[in-house]
Amino acid sequence: MSTAGTPGEYFERMYAGSADPWGFETSWYERRKYGLLVAALPEERYRVCFEPACSIGVLTQMLAARCDEVHAVELVDAAAGRARERMARAGLDHVHVRTADALEPWPRDTCDLLVLSEFLYYTAAGGLDKRIDALLTLAAPGATVAACHWLGSSDDHACSGEDVHAALGRHPDLTRLVRHREEEFLLEVFRRG
Ligand SMILES: C[S@@+](CC[C@H](N)C(=O)[O-])C[C@H]1O[C@@H](n2cnc3c(N)ncnc32)[C@H](O)[C@@H]1O
């Protein structure tokens, strides 16, 4: 990765060991969490969604049903390839999945839906405010910003889910619309000012 945080090699290794290392396709926990996230989005339709770190595209496919366009990026080509195959199988030609570092420039200027799912805790706590500032330049004024992070601890996380949501909560451009907290994860939805 281009800034301090979990190194990209970690993710390459994860996908070298398993096509779906977090069980996104098979886990009820993940499916239910994705369902809650999508149900918490306030607008019925979105014009353009950006989803950094889409993995194999399970959430991406659910977002596609609510959006005219989805632009997703994933660092690891093997995972991005699986996401592209998933979209092709489902005939979702309005979804574009690139193999790219989500911290690099995006192909479109702005979105009206930005989804940050299990992504920001790969940033060191001291870099979170700056990272969120940079991500918010992708979101148009009035955009929905949805964030969901696991609250457990893991060696590969550069900060905690609590750190991530504290940083989002203190950002001056974000107004919280939804806060759903469970034992294992925190889901929040904001409007960008
Ligand atoms: C725990 S998975 C979460 C996947 C998905 N967002 C979800 O919630 O189902 C984390 C993913 O982030 C990807 N990733 C980590 N840093 C990234 C970066 N800078 N750019 C793009 N993808 C990244 C990893 O390769 C991995 O697929």
The ligand as an SDF file (V2000), in Angstrom:
LIG
                    3D

 27 29  0  0  0  0  0  0  0  0999 V2000
  -11.6490   -7.9370    4.7120 C   0  0  0  0  0  0  0  0  0  0  0  0
  -11.6790   -7.7510    2.9600 S   0  0  0  0  0  0  0  0  0  0  0  0
  -13.1630   -6.7750    2.7840 C   0  0  0  0  0  0  0  0  0  0  0  0
  -13.8010   -6.9230    1.4270 C   0  0  0  0  0  0  0  0  0  0  0  0
  -15.0920   -6.1400    1.2020 C   0  0  0  0  0  0  0  0  0  0  0  0
  -14.8940   -4.7110    1.3210 N   0  0  0  0  0  0  0  0  0  0  0  0
  -16.1750   -6.6130    2.1130 C   0  0  0  0  0  0  0  0  0  0  0  0
  -16.5300   -5.9280    3.0610 O   0  0  0  0  0  0  0  0  0  0  0  0
  -16.6850   -7.6980    1.8750 O   0  0  0  0  0  0  0  0  0  0  0  0
  -10.4300   -6.5510    2.6700 C   0  0  0  0  0  0  0  0  0  0  0  0
  -10.0900   -6.3810    1.2060 C   0  0  0  0  0  0  0  0  0  0  0  0
   -9.4390   -5.1340    1.0230 O   0  0  0  0  0  0  0  0  0  0  0  0
   -8.4920   -5.2890   -0.0210 C   0  0  0  0  0  0  0  0  0  0  0  0
   -7.6000   -4.1260    0.0810 N   0  0  0  0  0  0  0  0  0  0  0  0
   -6.8090   -3.7990    1.1320 C   0  0  0  0  0  0  0  0  0  0  0  0
   -6.1840   -2.6420    0.8930 N   0  0  0  0  0  0  0  0  0  0  0  0
   -6.5710   -2.2210   -0.3350 C   0  0  0  0  0  0  0  0  0  0  0  0
   -6.2590   -1.0760   -1.1420 C   0  0  0  0  0  0  0  0  0  0  0  0
   -5.4170   -0.1430   -0.7340 N   0  0  0  0  0  0  0  0  0  0  0  0
   -6.8560   -0.9680   -2.3510 N   0  0  0  0  0  0  0  0  0  0  0  0
   -7.7200   -1.9070   -2.7890 C   0  0  0  0  0  0  0  0  0  0  0  0
   -8.0410   -3.0070   -2.0730 N   0  0  0  0  0  0  0  0  0  0  0  0
   -7.4760   -3.1640   -0.8500 C   0  0  0  0  0  0  0  0  0  0  0  0
   -7.8940   -6.6330    0.2840 C   0  0  0  0  0  0  0  0  0  0  0  0
   -7.1860   -7.1900   -0.7920 O   0  0  0  0  0  0  0  0  0  0  0  0
   -9.1580   -7.4190    0.6570 C   0  0  0  0  0  0  0  0  0  0  0  0
   -9.7330   -8.0090   -0.4880 O   0  0  0  0  0  0  0  0  0  0  0  0
  1  2  1  0
  2  3  1  0
  2 10  1  0
  3  4  1  0
  4  5  1  0
  5  6  1  0
  5  7  1  0
  7  8  2  0
  7  9  1  0
 10 11  1  0
 11 12  1  0
 11 26  1  0
 12 13  1  0
 13 14  1  0
 13 24  1  0
 14 15  1  0
 14 23  1  0
 15 16  2  0
 16 17  1  0
 17 18  1  0
 17 23  2  0
 18 19  1  0
 18 20  2  0
 20 21  1  0
 21 22  2  0
 22 23  1  0
 24 25  1  0
 24 26  1  0
 26 27  1  0
M  CHG  2   2   1   9  -1
M  END
$$$$
